[in-house]
């Protein structure tokens, strides 16, 4: 259920080994699904839906080994699925990408990095720069910067640190490898948490 799945997101930024915690939570959800599937009042459609969800959770666990996490969160009564990817470029610089679908502003994505204790990057929308979208994106940027500024301890951030992009979705480079430094991962996941609050 949505409540069980969103429990994973509550662990953002709190774990020493987030990948292991994430997979452990997925296993708990799978056990819960198995228990539901064994309930005699389930219909054929219920069983098919539970089976599909079980396969999706299994795939999420395999992606987690590559530092790609699927994290649902609730916004305005809707359950939104967000994908977080932690990568390391050939230059040894780490970054995080976030991608999620919104009802009114298309696909939102962010490519964020922390360098020398300063956070920065891009926030993109698949929509063009119409007046309503531009106003929303500028508000999102302000809320995100304010949230990061309140992180204690946390990286520095300024108005110039975040660039807004329209009509595009920024993704990580395919060959960039998984990034698994536990201390930095916590900081990146806190940025992801702030991003979801700002959306």
N, C-alpha and C positions, 0 to 999 in steps of 0.2 A: 504494500500500500504506500501512498504518498508519504504518510507520516514516517513509516519505517525507512524508506529510502532517504528522505531528507535528513534523517539522523546522521548520515555520513557527513553532510555539510557542516554539522555542528562541531565537528572535530577539526575544522580548518585552522591551521596554524598552531595547534596545541600539541601535536605529536612529535616525538623524537624521530620515528620512522613512519612517515605519513603513508608511504606505499603499503607497508605491512598493515597499518591500521585500516586503511581503505579496503584492502582485500579481506581482512577479518570481518569488517562490517558487511561486505558483500556476501560472505559465507553465512553470516547470521540471517541475512535476507533470504538466501537460497533455502536455508533450513525452514524458515517461516513459510516460504512458498510451498515446500514439500508437504508441510503439515496441512496447509490449506488444500492442496491437491488431494490429500487423503480423506478430506471431509466428504461424507457420503452425499450431502445435498448439492455438491457442485454439479453443474450441467456440463455437457460436452463442450460448449463454448467457453465456460470458465476454465476447463482443463486446458483447452487450446491456448487461451490467453496466458495462463500461468506457465505453460510450457515455453511459449515465445519469450516471456519475460525472463524465465530461467536461463534461456540461451543468451539473451542480451546481457544478463548479469555475468555469465561466464566469459563473454567477450570483453566486458569491461575489466574483469580481473586480469585478462591477458594483456590488454592495453596498459594497465597500471605498471606492468614490468618495464614498459617503455616510457614511463613518466607521463602518460596521457590519462587524465582522469575525467570521468563523466560525473558531474555533480548537480543534482536537482536542487532547486530552491524555490520557495513560494514567494510570489509577488502579486499583490492585489488579488488574492484568491486563486491565482493560477499557478500550476507547477511548471517551472521553466527548467529546461535541461541546459546546462552550461558545460562546455568542454574546456579543460585546462591542460595545457601542454608545457612541460618544463624542458627547455632545450639548452644545448651548449654548442656555440658556433665553432668553426675551425680555428678561430682566433682565441679560443678558450673563454670567450665572453658569454655569460649565461643570460637567458631571457625567458619570459613566460608569455604564452599566447592564451587568450581567452576568446571563446566564440559562443554566442547564444542568439537565439531567434526571439524577436520581440513582435508584439501584435501590431504596433503602429509605426515602428522605425526600422523594419527590416532586420537583417543580420547585423548585430553589433560585434565588433572584434576589437581586441586590444593587444598590442605587443609591448610589453613592459620589461624594463631592465633596471637593475640596481648596480650602479658603478660608482666606486669611491664614495659610498654611502649617499648617493643621490639617485632618486627614482625618476624615470623619464620614459618616453616612448610615444606611441600613437594610439589613438582611439578612432575606429573607423565605423562607418555605416554603409550598407549596400545601397541606401537611398541617395539620391542627388541632394544638392545643397539648397532645397526650397526653404522659404522663411520659417515654417513650422519645425522642420527637421533641424535647421541651423540653431534655432532657439533651444530645442531640446538638447542637442549635442553640446552647446556652450554651457547649459545648466549642468549636464552630466560631468563635464570637465571640472566645473567649479566645485561640485559636490565631491568628486573624486579627490581633487587636490586638498580640499578641506579635511576629508577623512584621513588622508595620508599624513597631513600636517599634525593631526591629533594622535598619531601612532607614537606611543611612548614605551620603550625606545623605538625609533624608526628612522628611515632614511629622510634626507632633506628632499624638498620638492618645490618647484616654483611654477609660475604661470607659463613660462617659456619651456618648461620641461615636457609638456604634453602637447602634441600636435594633433589636430582634428583632420580627418580625411573623409571625403564623401564619394559615394558611387563606387566604392571598392571595399574589399575585405582583405586585410593583411594577414597572411599566414606564415608559419615558420618555414624555413628552407627544409626540404625533404631530407637532405643528407645530414642535417644537424642531429647530433646524438642526444640521448636522454641525459638530463642533468639531475644528479642525485645527492647534492650536498645538503645534509639535513638542516644545518643552521640557516642557510640561504633559502632553502625550500620553505621553511616556516615564514620568512619575510615575504616571499612571493605569494604564499597562500593567504597571508594577511592582506596583501594588496588585492588579491582576487575577492576576498570577503568584502573589502571596501568597495570594489567595483560593483558587486552585486547589490550593495546597499544604495549605490549612486544611480543605478539603472532605473 
